[in-house]
Amino acid sequence: MRELTFVGAVTRDRGRKPGNWLAGGAVLYAGAAATALGHPVRVVTVHDDRFIRPPSTDDWTWQCHASPTTTQFENVELGEVRRQRLWQRASPVDCARIAASSWRANGWVVLAPVFDELDLQVALNWSQKLRIGGRCLIPQGWLRAGSGRQWPIDVTPRSRLLEIAGWARDCGVTFDCICLSESELGTEPGALEILRRATHVLAVTRGARGASVFMGKSRLEVGVIAASVRDATGAGDCFAGALIAGLAQDLELSVAARLASAAAGLSTERVGVARLDSARIVSLADSVTLERFAE
């Protein structure tokens, strides 16, 4: 199996009980899904010395940049609308410190920032120079802005998808996969077609309404599994991690999309980052509906 490397900050996410902080971040949720599909996982991240890594990540390779703080988020659920507040922000991930010689030739790299800890242009340039098998992007950390002068600050959407596509073009980078949410795309709906030209596969997750996955001139509408939802935090990242893992295995897109939906659904049945049941992902993937459209 190809090694998948996820680059971005881990987080502490404020739980529903006072004083309860859970490990989170796109790199952890996406990595958990990739692990469930059999891939070795490496994380290039940043956190302080008080961050407790989940036991489910014990067999991962960690390359951590020290920081006086760890990024901390609070999710505030308002019906079907989620607001976020940022309590702390970690130091940047310095791509210049990551030796290109340490990467496996057939490995895949996934840029997955949570709040501007990766410099966009530097990260894309660095990614372009690596001799690796694939490049992927979960761009949410570049699509968030903060407002306020005192912690915690409110997190608001930021329109940056066209900028990301422009930098990718200027750096000569074509991604193997880009995954983002419907709400993130909603800030720049006109960016959809431009992003499709910047990647081989583009996935737009839609929560309980499944996902749309684009490749070439075709679109897959991907359904969801029946799940007992406890917490939807990280489900989109699990979808991304499983989809990327499936593509890295050279699976058919339809197979990879079904596995991604099953992994995302199973992740909602628990709170926080944990191991996903590989056998259940495979068995439940058969129940995921697909509709294919030519465009």
C-alpha angles and dihedrals in degrees: 000000000000118000113246117208119198116199119199145079123296115224145208108232117202111241128216093261117073112263093012112128121178128200111253146143133130092272092060098044095042091044091053090056092047090050091052089057092053104261124137107239132212124187125203103194149138131237142136126263092261095063112111114214114221114254089237088070097054093109094050125102110243126201106181130186111210119245134176088230141026120227109260125197134184119203114209113197116210104177106290091344121090123202124188134209125197115220100175138001127215126224118271124277105244107218090186088069093057109094113228089211091067095067124101111240094232096038125115126227123211118195105211113165122175102196119000096296088131120062104231100220095039092049094050093046091048092048091050092055096053118101096225140134100246146003124211137175138211097180103186095115091062092048097061130086130185129224127194138056099240131053127290098047127188116252116223133183118266125202105232108127094103089050091052091050090048094051091047089053092047092048092048092242123149111183124221091215139002120190125190139150129259091245091053091050089047092073090061110018090167089065093072098088093041091051090049088060091051095057142036093227127024120189125193113190119210104187113231089003093066124232144290116230120193127198123165108318095337134088128201120204105207122202130209136246125244104264137170096234118214101156129000094196110129096009092121090050090050089052089052094047094050094044092051091046090052092049090048087057089053091243120162110270092243091054093046091048093052091049090048092053092048092049092049092049094049091049090063092061092074138041118247132354116326140146114287119223106250095199092051092049091054095044095045093046089075089064094056112107121225132194120188123207130185115221 
